[in-house]
């Protein structure tokens, strides 16, 4: 028996597949005469939309190439069945892309953010053989190739950590299998310079399953507290405003925002408020963040208002810091490193050095030192 075969046997969960579907589709599949393969094809469509949609109530773009890889060449038959049984809406407006295939938009009728937990169920398939998944990585420069090499040195623990939330446990299982099969999908964004990969998409609770394959070492995860607010000083040119803004960043930024605006919103909701203000091309001043900036930091507010693509600018600055500059430093010094949008993964032995290097790079570009949170990814 090969080492790979032994590793497979030690992980019986590799043969288990759990797919999230709407209750309506779940009932139809349970009572239908479809084969298990046909049931799985239909369940996969719902599962993919629910897994990948930020707002499951909106249409989600899926290319014909993705559908073909999932369902085979007869995917149109599956889609037709889903529509006829009112389990799928198709936005008939689509665009033709020679490289990516035809893209249409799909949504699940009746499902939205508010009811996605109560109106979904799941189907479990226990396969006789392990279903392998293919890597869709497209590394285009030295840094992305370096990151893919590092990711390929990862595997997951024999026993996965238990996650209480059913949806997150299901998605955690799926991404853990992707890591085990070396499906990392490393690629740059179409519009931004961010580098995405499977571990970024992985639910946070499941990341504790990650280990370095050759040694079994746990990983260390760093991320910048309140990253977007911490990047904003890059656009503050007034010394007085910059100094006052940086002092607030040394405190709890969202706590200061809540107190100043007399808002009782949770920290997570305020994060969304800040993100919406920065992402909105009009940057409305009736937003909590907009009002606060207009009152306390008018020059920064005007700069943001004159930058319609502010969110993209923030993403590109973030990518320049953590992908290009820190990534190239790690590559040059042969340090294991994986960027994670507003943070990074590293090994314990390199944690202090990489923290110091990250802080130094951030300060040299943005003008102040960020607060980096550190956590060891182990059960």
Secondary structure by P-SEA (a helix, b strand, c coil): ccaaaaaaaacccccbbbbbbcaaaaaaaaaccccaaaaaaaaaaaaaaaacccccccbbbbcaaaaaaccccaaaaaaaaaaaacccccccbbbbbccccbbbbbbcccccccccccccccccccccbbbbbbbbcccccaaaaaaaaaaaabbbcccccccccaaaaaaaaaaaaaaaaccccccccccccccccccccccccccccccccccbbbbbbbbbccccccccccccccaaaaaaaaaaaacaaaaaaaaaacccccaaaaaaaaaaaaaccccccccaaaaaaaaccaaaaaaaaaccaaaaaaaaaaaaacccaaaaaaaaaccccccccccccccccaaaaaaaaaaaaaaaccccccbbbbbbbcc
